[in-house]
Amino acid sequence: MNQIPIQIIIKNLIERIYISTIEKSQKDFYAEKLSDINIEMLGESFLSTEKKISGMDIKYIICFSIEMNIKDISLLFDIDPASVRTARYRIRKKLGKKNAFCFLF
């Protein structure tokens, strides 16, 4: 996976954050963290995985990497918080305990 699609995903997440019902102060905080994310490191981490990672998995991983609150992720994707926890669990199982994704654990 190259860096261009990750940049597009991050740009789309920022846009989605600003139209969501997340608190205004949190929107700015998350947008700033997404703007500062190390795209190159993230891209290399995705390339190092042996399992196929879906587009939605990538969005979740990016949200988890900036330590976005589960409640806010659920608002962002219009899903139940329990679904976010299930997604995190599923991604953990898929990726194992790789150092690149240690923020999931």
Secondary structure, DSSP 8 states (H G I E B T S, - for coil): --HHHHHHHHHHHHHHHHHSSS-HHHHHHHHHHHHTS-HHHHHHHHHT-SS---HHHHHHHHHHHTT--HHHHHHHHT--HHHHHHHHHHHHHHH-S-GGGGGG-
